[in-house]
């Protein structure tokens, strides 16, 4: 088959996989190949059991795969034939050295740039899709110019604005597509790809630095709204106000709006905290101490909310949870995804385990492997730091009622829709008394639960004995 363009995407994760699948679906005349060094990951993309859970993703992949969507470990060969190369690799927060705890580690991006320079002997359009620090595009341009074949590659930035759980809808009908760069021909080429299904007025072009910074600022502002309402939830509990009533009243002001004013145990995911800390480091690098501290407080408030939730659980349960069975409903950082990166549930589980509680987790999409990896990576909870870890916590995706049976308390950690319709009379009958429910997402009917007999504690709500 003859294709008008060939796209290579380096990275088969939560961004690269869905984004390329939709581009392939909407542009059957363009060949799209997703490459990755992880052979196991690529193999999974070529089966009926995709490595990522995302609503509607299966139908998109199955429609395009084998027609003009391909998944491969043949990185160099795919790079050579591509016209456009998307870089969708991980950029984790540095854990050591200068900027540890704030700055992004762009070693994977640099490795991609060096490999592109080495392999490609014809001009390419290199697109930063990973969330990167401002000025990364400049670094990529310097690397490919100095390490390659003297080829003039164009470098663009095209940040993703996807929300896990709605990523396919976000790709089908985005609020905007942002492309930054200075090469007019390269800009128009990438614009023409998206214009196959997105109105031109929603495709914004800027300079490279504005595009890179816009991604960080967008996530920081959204996270700021969550931390703002979560800070007020503590005040609501102290004053007997209701956080949902406050949020509704505030959100009806058209200047503010209702979105991201839902109080909870805290935000998670791969983007918010990482991008805020990246912004903090950027501000510090330019000597903007006060600006850096302003944005750092968003993360501080998020950490406070998670610890406050766990402390409230311990306090309500007579200041001791040693040996008590506690059921956590949900471990993913939000509903409709299996992603556990920076999930609030990991932090709460850590606090409970440190108190020697017996933690039993139910999540319909999270595996034990993913849970233990996240506990280790984010919270330093592993069998070295806690030798009896696997006796203190386990997870299942099969039977929520077994997880709740003989427990002292339930804690809603993820807003899965199924938790709203569980048979709570059955659950109450199987639990030890008094039976506690801690609603970390404020999704349950608290009055109905109290009528059953539960002692209910909810974020930003008046406690009723």
Secondary structure per residue as TSV (DSSP state, phi and psi in degrees):
chain	resnum	aa	ss	phi	psi
A	1	X	-	360.0	142.7
A	2	X	-	-94.5	128.9
A	3	X	-	-112.1	145.8
A	4	X	S	-76.6	-29.7
A	5	X	E	-146.1	155.4
A	6	X	E	-125.1	127.6
A	7	X	E	-114.3	135.5
A	8	X	E	-116.8	131.5
A	9	X	E	-116.1	120.5
A	10	X	E	-90.2	111.7
A	11	X	-	118.8	117.1
A	12	X	-	-110.1	39.8
A	13	X	S	-96.9	-150.4
A	14	X	T	-67.2	-23.1
A	15	X	T	-96.3	-53.9
A	16	X	H	-60.9	-47.2
A	17	X	H	-59.6	-60.8
A	18	X	H	-61.8	-41.5
A	19	X	H	-62.2	-47.0
A	20	X	H	-68.6	-33.1
A	21	X	H	-62.9	-42.2
A	22	X	H	-71.1	-40.3
A	23	X	H	-58.5	-44.0
A	24	X	H	-65.0	-41.0
A	25	X	H	-62.5	-43.8
A	26	X	H	-83.1	-16.3
A	27	X	-	-129.5	73.1
A	28	X	T	-64.2	-14.1
A	29	X	T	-86.2	-2.7
A	30	X	E	-110.5	131.3
A	31	X	E	-85.5	127.2
A	32	X	E	-122.0	120.9
A	33	X	E	-124.0	125.7
A	34	X	E	-100.1	125.3
A	35	X	E	-119.5	152.5
A	36	X	-	-161.1	148.9
A	37	X	S	-73.8	-20.7
A	38	X	-	-78.8	98.4
A	39	X	H	-63.4	-35.2
A	40	X	H	-64.3	-40.6
A	41	X	H	-65.5	-46.1
A	42	X	H	-62.8	-41.0
A	43	X	H	-59.7	-40.0
A	44	X	H	-65.3	-37.2
A	45	X	H	-64.6	-21.0
A	46	X	T	-96.2	11.9
A	47	X	S	-113.8	-177.0
A	48	X	S	-84.5	-9.2
A	49	X	S	-108.8	86.4
A	50	X	-	-66.4	149.7
A	51	X	S	-74.7	-8.8
A	52	X	S	-124.4	133.0
A	53	X	-	-94.2	121.7
A	54	X	B	-152.3	124.6
A	55	X	T	-52.2	133.6
A	56	X	T	76.9	-6.1
A	57	X	H	-64.7	-41.0
A	58	X	H	-55.3	-48.2
A	59	X	H	-65.4	-34.6
A	60	X	H	-68.7	-47.1
A	61	X	H	-63.3	-46.1
A	62	X	H	-66.3	-29.4
A	63	X	H	-68.4	-41.4
A	64	X	H	-98.9	-24.6
A	65	X	B	-63.3	131.6
A	66	X	T	88.2	-19.1
A	67	X	T	-91.0	-63.3
A	68	X	T	-141.9	10.9
A	69	X	E	-119.3	125.8
A	70	X	E	-136.1	150.8
A	71	X	E	-124.3	129.0
A	72	X	E	-150.1	155.6
A	73	X	S	-100.1	1.8
A	74	X	-	-82.6	75.2
A	75	X	H	-66.9	-53.4
A	76	X	H	-63.2	-44.2
A	77	X	H	-63.5	-39.0
A	78	X	H	-69.2	-38.8
A	79	X	H	-60.8	-43.0
A	80	X	H	-62.6	-37.4
A	81	X	H	-87.7	-11.6
A	82	X	-	-75.6	149.7
A	83	X	S	-93.2	-38.2
A	84	X	E	-122.8	133.7
A	85	X	E	-120.3	114.8
A	86	X	E	-90.3	134.8
A	87	X	E	-106.0	109.0
A	88	X	-	-124.6	51.2
A	89	X	-	-100.8	165.8
A	90	X	-	-70.7	139.7
A	91	X	-	-127.9	74.2
A	92	X	-	-70.1	162.1
A	93	X	B	-69.5	136.9
A	94	X	-	-61.9	139.2
A	95	X	-	-105.0	-4.9
A	96	X	S	-154.9	163.9
A	97	X	S	80.3	-164.6
A	98	X	T	-63.8	127.8
A	99	X	T	81.2	11.2
A	100	X	T	-55.7	133.6
A	101	X	T	88.5	-9.2
A	102	X	T	-134.3	-52.8
A	103	X	S	-71.8	150.4
A	104	X	B	-82.8	142.6
A	105	X	-	-91.9	112.2
A	106	X	-	-102.1	24.5
A	107	X	H	-60.1	-34.8
A	108	X	H	-69.0	-38.4
A	109	X	H	-64.7	-44.8
A	110	X	H	-62.6	-40.4
A	111	X	H	-61.1	-40.0
A	112	X	H	-63.2	-44.7
A	113	X	H	-60.8	-43.5
A	114	X	H	-66.1	-36.5
A	115	X	H	-71.5	-38.7
A	116	X	H	-60.2	-45.3
A	117	X	H	-60.6	-39.1
A	118	X	H	-71.7	-41.3
A	119	X	H	-86.6	-38.4
A	120	X	-	-90.8	121.7
A	121	X	-	-111.8	14.5
A	122	X	S	-131.6	155.6
A	123	X	-	-62.6	136.0
A	124	X	-	-124.2	156.4
A	125	X	E	-99.7	112.4
A	126	X	E	-99.1	122.4
A	127	X	E	-115.2	116.7
A	128	X	E	-71.8	114.5
A	129	X	-	-108.3	-27.1
A	130	X	S	-62.2	151.0
A	131	X	-	-75.4	120.3
A	132	X	-	-130.0	157.6
A	133	X	-	-64.4	151.3
A	134	X	T	-58.2	138.0
A	135	X	T	87.9	2.5
A	136	X	H	-64.5	-36.4
A	137	X	H	-57.9	-38.0
A	138	X	H	-63.7	-39.9
A	139	X	H	-64.7	-43.2
A	140	X	H	-61.3	-45.0
A	141	X	H	-60.2	-41.7
A	142	X	H	-66.1	-40.8
A	143	X	H	-65.1	-48.2
A	144	X	H	-70.1	-26.4
A	145	X	H	-75.9	-34.8
A	146	X	H	-95.8	-19.0
A	147	X	H	-108.4	-2.1
A	148	X	S	-106.2	-142.1
A	149	X	S	-103.0	22.0
A	150	X	S	74.7	21.2
A	151	X	-	-88.2	142.0
A	152	X	-	-92.1	90.7
A	153	X	-	-84.4	143.3
A	154	X	E	-91.7	140.9
A	155	X	E	-118.3	124.8
A	156	X	E	-121.9	160.7
A	157	X	E	-118.9	131.7
A	158	X	-	-140.1	77.4
A	159	X	-	-66.4	151.8
A	160	X	-	-92.5	143.9
A	161	X	-	-125.0	54.4
A	162	X	-	-97.4	145.5
A	163	X	-	-110.8	123.8
A	164	X	T	-61.6	138.1
A	165	X	T	101.0	-26.9
A	166	X	S	-131.5	21.5
A	167	X	H	-60.1	-41.0
A	168	X	H	-67.1	-44.3
A	169	X	H	-61.1	-38.5
A	170	X	H	-64.1	-33.5
A	171	X	H	-79.5	-36.0
A	172	X	H	-67.1	-41.4
A	173	X	S	-137.6	70.4
A	174	X	-	-71.4	150.9
A	175	X	S	-65.7	-32.0
A	176	X	-	-165.4	154.3
A	177	X	E	-116.0	126.3
A	178	X	E	-110.8	127.2
A	179	X	E	-131.0	123.8
A	180	X	E	-113.3	141.9
A	181	X	-	166.6	174.2
A	182	X	S	-118.7	-13.3
A	183	X	-	-83.5	106.4
A	184	X	H	-60.5	-40.6
A	185	X	H	-66.9	-42.6
A	186	X	H	-64.9	-41.7
A	187	X	H	-58.5	-47.0
A	188	X	H	-66.8	-34.1
A	189	X	H	-62.9	-46.3
A	190	X	H	-70.5	-37.6
A	191	X	H	-58.7	-40.5
A	192	X	H	-65.9	-28.2
A	193	X	H	-66.0	-53.0
A	194	X	H	-66.4	-29.5
A	195	X	T	-67.7	-7.8
A	196	X	T	-63.3	-25.8
A	197	X	T	-141.2	-4.0
A	198	X	S	-114.4	130.8
A	199	X	-	-57.6	141.9
A	200	X	G	-59.6	-31.9
A	201	X	G	-68.2	-14.6
A	202	X	G	-93.6	-1.7
A	203	X	E	-102.1	111.6
A	204	X	E	-103.4	133.5
A	205	X	E	-114.2	138.4
A	206	X	E	-139.8	-177.8
A	207	X	-	-76.0	166.9
A	208	X	H	-60.5	-41.7
A	209	X	H	-71.5	-37.9
A	210	X	H	-63.3	-39.3
A	211	X	H	-65.4	-46.2
A	212	X	H	-61.9	-42.8
A	213	X	H	-71.9	-34.1
A	214	X	H	-59.9	-37.3
A	215	X	H	-62.4	-47.0
A	216	X	H	-63.6	-43.6
A	217	X	H	-67.8	-39.0
A	218	X	H	-59.2	-47.5
A	219	X	H	-68.6	-36.8
A	220	X	H	-63.8	-41.9
A	221	X	H	-67.9	-40.2
A	222	X	H	-63.7	-45.0
A	223	X	H	-65.2	-35.2
A	224	X	H	-59.7	-40.1
A	225	X	H	-64.1	-41.1
A	226	X	H	-64.6	-46.7
A	227	X	H	-64.2	-33.8
A	228	X	H	-62.7	-49.2
A	229	X	H	-71.7	-30.7
A	230	X	H	-67.8	-33.9
A	231	X	H	-65.1	-36.5
A	232	X	H	-72.8	-25.8
A	233	X	H	-61.6	-37.4
A	234	X	H	-64.2	-40.5
A	235	X	H	-67.2	-36.8
A	236	X	H	-61.3	-44.0
A	237	X	H	-63.1	-36.0
A	238	X	H	-74.3	-28.2
A	239	X	H	-108.5	0.1
A	240	X	T	67.9	24.9
A	241	X	-	-83.3	169.9
A	242	X	-	-115.9	118.7
A	243	X	H	-62.7	-33.8
A	244	X	H	-68.6	-37.2
A	245	X	H	-67.1	-40.4
A	246	X	H	-63.8	-45.9
A	247	X	H	-62.4	-39.6
A	248	X	H	-64.5	-45.3
A	249	X	H	-63.0	-42.7
A	250	X	H	-69.8	-43.0
A	251	X	H	-68.8	-19.5
A	252	X	T	-75.3	-11.5
A	253	X	S	-70.7	118.2
A	254	X	T	-61.2	-21.7
A	255	X	T	-73.9	-19.0
A	256	X	T	-106.1	-55.0
A	257	X	-	83.8	161.8
A	258	X	S	-89.8	-13.3
A	259	X	T	-78.3	143.8
A	260	X	T	61.9	31.4
A	261	X	-	-116.1	28.2
A	262	X	-	-95.3	114.6
A	263	X	-	-70.2	147.0
A	264	X	-	-159.8	-174.6
A	265	X	S	-71.2	-12.3
A	266	X	-	138.4	154.9
A	267	X	-	-83.7	156.6
A	268	X	-	-141.8	-153.4
A	269	X	S	93.9	170.6
A	270	X	S	-79.5	-15.5
A	271	X	S	-102.5	-50.9
A	272	X	H	-57.0	-59.8
A	273	X	H	-64.0	-43.2
A	274	X	H	-60.6	-44.0
A	275	X	H	-71.7	-36.2
A	276	X	H	-64.2	-45.6
A	277	X	H	-64.5	-34.8
A	278	X	H	-62.8	-42.6
A	279	X	H	-64.6	-39.7
A	280	X	H	-59.4	-47.6
A	281	X	H	-64.1	-39.1
A	282	X	H	-60.9	-45.6
A	283	X	H	-62.7	-43.0
A	284	X	H	-62.3	-37.8
A	285	X	H	-63.1	-28.6
A	286	X	T	-98.9	13.9
A	287	X	T	75.2	17.2
A	288	X	-	-94.6	69.8
A	289	X	H	-59.5	-47.2
A	290	X	H	-65.0	-37.6
A	291	X	H	-66.0	-42.3
A	292	X	H	-60.8	-44.3
A	293	X	H	-66.3	-35.0
A	294	X	H	-58.4	-48.6
A	295	X	H	-76.3	-30.8
A	296	X	H	-61.5	-31.4
A	297	X	H	-63.5	-25.7
A	298	X	H	-60.6	-44.0
A	299	X	H	-71.9	-37.3
A	300	X	H	-59.6	-43.8
A	301	X	H	-65.2	-36.6
A	302	X	H	-65.2	-42.6
A	303	X	H	-63.3	-40.8
A	304	X	H	-60.3	-41.3
A	305	X	H	-64.8	-40.4
A	306	X	H	-66.6	-44.0
A	307	X	H	-68.8	-37.8
A	308	X	H	-62.5	-39.9
A	309	X	H	-61.8	-47.7
A	310	X	H	-64.1	-42.5
A	311	X	H	-63.8	-37.6
A	312	X	H	-65.0	-35.7
A	313	X	H	-62.2	-47.8
A	314	X	H	-63.7	-44.5
A	315	X	H	-61.2	-44.1
A	316	X	H	-65.7	-30.9
A	317	X	T	-93.9	43.7
A	318	X	T	65.6	28.4
A	319	X	T	63.1	20.8
A	320	X	-	-152.8	133.7
A	321	X	-	-127.5	11.8
A	322	X	T	-57.5	123.3
A	323	X	T	77.1	-3.3
A	324	X	-	-84.2	140.1
A	325	X	E	-82.4	122.7
A	326	X	E	-121.7	127.2
A	327	X	E	-98.2	120.0
A	328	X	E	-98.1	119.5
A	329	X	E	-95.9	104.7
A	330	X	-	103.0	137.2
A	331	X	-	-131.4	-21.8
A	332	X	S	-62.0	153.8
A	333	X	S	-71.9	-18.5
A	334	X	S	-158.3	169.6
A	335	X	T	-72.0	162.9
A	336	X	T	63.6	29.3
A	337	X	B	-153.2	154.3
A	338	X	-	-98.0	8.0
A	339	X	-	-73.6	129.9
A	340	X	-	-114.7	6.4
A	341	X	T	-63.5	125.9
A	342	X	T	58.0	24.9
A	343	X	-	-64.9	138.7
A	344	X	H	-61.2	-28.5
A	345	X	H	-61.0	-33.8
A	346	X	H	-64.9	-42.8
A	347	X	H	-67.5	-43.7
A	348	X	H	-63.4	-42.8
A	349	X	H	-59.5	-41.0
A	350	X	H	-58.5	-47.7
A	351	X	H	-62.7	-39.0
A	352	X	H	-70.4	-40.7
A	353	X	H	-63.9	-39.6
A	354	X	H	-62.6	-24.2
A	355	X	T	-90.0	6.3
A	356	X	T	67.0	30.3
A	357	X	-	-74.7	159.5
A	358	X	E	-99.4	106.0
A	359	X	E	-99.4	123.7
A	360	X	E	-119.0	125.9
A	361	X	E	-114.0	138.2
A	362	X	E	-121.4	127.7
A	363	X	-	-148.8	129.8
A	364	X	S	-68.7	-16.2
A	365	X	S	-128.0	3.5
A	366	X	-	-110.0	130.9
A	367	X	-	-89.4	163.4
A	368	X	H	-62.0	-39.5
A	369	X	H	-58.8	-45.8
A	370	X	H	-65.5	-39.5
A	371	X	H	-63.5	-48.3
A	372	X	H	-68.5	-33.5
A	373	X	H	-64.0	-41.6
A	374	X	H	-70.9	-40.6
A	375	X	H	-58.2	-39.2
A	376	X	H	-72.9	-49.2
A	377	X	H	-68.2	-44.9
A	378	X	H	-92.4	-35.5
A	379	X	H	-112.7	0.4
A	380	X	-	54.8	37.2
A	381	X	-	-103.9	111.4
A	382	X	S	-152.4	-179.0
A	383	X	T	-73.5	-10.4
A	384	X	T	-82.6	-43.4
A	385	X	T	-79.0	-30.1
A	386	X	S	-134.6	91.2
A	387	X	T	-54.9	-32.9
A	388	X	T	-99.2	30.1
A	389	X	H	-53.5	-49.6
A	390	X	H	-73.6	-6.4
A	391	X	H	-89.1	-21.9
A	392	X	H	-92.7	-20.9
A	393	X	E	-146.2	139.8
A	394	X	E	-147.7	167.7
A	395	X	E	-141.1	148.3
A	396	X	E	-141.4	156.8
A	397	X	S	-120.4	15.4
A	398	X	S	-111.4	-38.5
A	399	X	-	-140.8	97.5
A	400	X	H	-66.0	-30.8
A	401	X	H	-71.7	-32.9
A	402	X	H	-67.8	-35.9
A	403	X	H	-64.9	-39.1
A	404	X	H	-77.1	-25.4
A	405	X	T	-60.4	132.4
A	406	X	T	66.1	15.9
A	407	X	-	-86.2	156.1
A	408	X	S	-86.1	-27.4
A	409	X	E	-153.9	151.1
A	410	X	E	-112.8	143.4
A	411	X	E	-131.1	123.2
A	412	X	E	-81.9	113.2
A	413	X	-	-107.1	-23.8
A	414	X	S	-131.6	142.3
A	415	X	-	-86.2	40.9
A	416	X	-	-55.8	135.3
A	417	X	G	-59.4	-33.3
A	418	X	G	-62.9	-23.4
A	419	X	G	-70.1	-19.3
A	420	X	G	-75.6	-22.0
A	421	X	S	-117.3	15.2
A	422	X	S	-64.6	158.4
A	423	X	-	-82.8	89.4
A	424	X	H	-74.4	-21.7
A	425	X	H	-66.5	-41.6
A	426	X	H	-63.8	-43.4
A	427	X	H	-63.4	-44.9
A	428	X	H	-60.1	-41.9
A	429	X	H	-63.9	-26.4
A	430	X	H	-91.8	-8.8
A	431	X	S	-93.4	160.4
A	432	X	-	-74.8	153.9
A	433	X	S	-111.7	146.4
A	434	X	S	-65.6	145.8
A	435	X	-	-98.5	121.4
A	436	X	E	-103.1	142.3
A	437	X	E	-125.7	129.0
A	438	X	E	-115.7	109.2
A	439	X	E	-92.3	97.9
A	440	X	S	-80.2	-1.8
A	441	X	S	-126.2	-2.9
A	442	X	-	52.0	52.0
A	443	X	-	-113.3	-8.2
A	444	X	S	-97.1	163.1
A	445	X	-	-85.9	96.4
A	446	X	H	-67.1	-37.7
A	447	X	H	-65.4	-41.3
A	448	X	H	-63.4	-39.0
A	449	X	H	-66.4	-38.6
A	450	X	H	-66.6	-34.7
A	451	X	H	-65.2	-33.1
A	452	X	H	-67.5	-33.9
A	453	X	T	132.6	-5.0
A	454	X	-	-67.9	148.0
A	455	X	E	-93.5	113.9
A	456	X	E	-106.4	129.8
A	457	X	E	-123.4	129.0
A	458	X	E	-132.6	153.1
A	459	X	T	-69.9	127.0
A	460	X	T	72.2	19.4
A	461	X	S	-120.8	153.3
A	462	X	-	-68.5	131.4
A	463	X	-	-79.3	128.4
A	464	X	-	-113.4	116.6
A	465	X	-	-70.3	360.0
